Amino acid sequence: MTLKLDKVNRGPHLSTLVASSISREIAQGRLKPGDQLPTEQALATTFGVSRNVVREAIARLRSEGRIWSQQGRGAFVVESTNPTVLTIDYEALQRADSFRNLFELRGILEVQAAALAAKRRSEADLAAMGAALAGMRAAPYGSVAWLRSDLEFHRTVAEATRNSYMGQFLVFVSERVRESILAAGNQQKSDDMARITLGEHERILSAIRAGDAEGAQAAMRDHLAGAALRVGLHDGEAAEPVAPAQEVPSPVRHSRLRKAVRGRAGG
């Protein structure tokens, strides 16, 4: 077989880039069902990365159902042409239309999740959301630590729905959004944007704590509308219009956001 594997650019997600490159070889038929992958050392040399990065990439491909591996034999492309695991190609998300579609899917899931969380949350869920919010307050806006805490907040909202499938889908989609944001590497550092984003999360938590399902939905829509602006998507391209709620985002506030945003920052 002749593979088209090139060294990957340095970045925060080298294993993701390696996994994406191997996935592309499978999708384009250069790696066929049953084919054995090159050794870890050969892949590390080809991509210009460490063997640990290659192991992480292989583990990810295995979890996605694209390959299987056996100790002492190596890794092989799965025989089935119909993978049973949902995957979203990393490189496809670098296209604006794909990223917009993913963000739209996230919005559909998270608005409903917020309503369910308001009805079903426990005190432990509320404490976990509060801890994630505290992590965001303590981290520089747009940093890896901020995004990690942001993802944790949304994960705890998903868990509070008591719907395991909702949680799995939301964590998967949110992680792909986070990877794409980090890969852009041009987050704006703005105290104003940090304050606005924190305020959006605080209103979501407040509505969930009050058991207000409609308020939680509206607060989540507000947050996703603001997040769409912060990641460079225009109004109406990634989320439904914000419904009337306890606090509707003011035109002045979103005007400031439009002026501040020049690249992707946290959502």
Buried (B, 14 or more C-beta within 10 A) or exposed (E): EEBEBEEBEEEEBBBBBBBBBBBBBBEEEBBEEEBBBBEBEEBBBBBEBEEEBBBBBBBBBBEBBBBEBEEEEBBBBBEEEEEEEEBBBBBBBEEEEBBBBBBBBBBEBBBBBBBBBBBBBEEEBBEBBBEBBEBBEEBEBBBEEBBBBBBBBBBBBBBBBBBEEBBEBBBEBBBBBBBBBBBBEEBBEBEBBBEBBBBBBBBBBBBBBEEBBBBBBBBBBBBBBBBBBBBBBEEEBBBBEBEEBBBEBEEEEBEBBEEBBEBBBBB
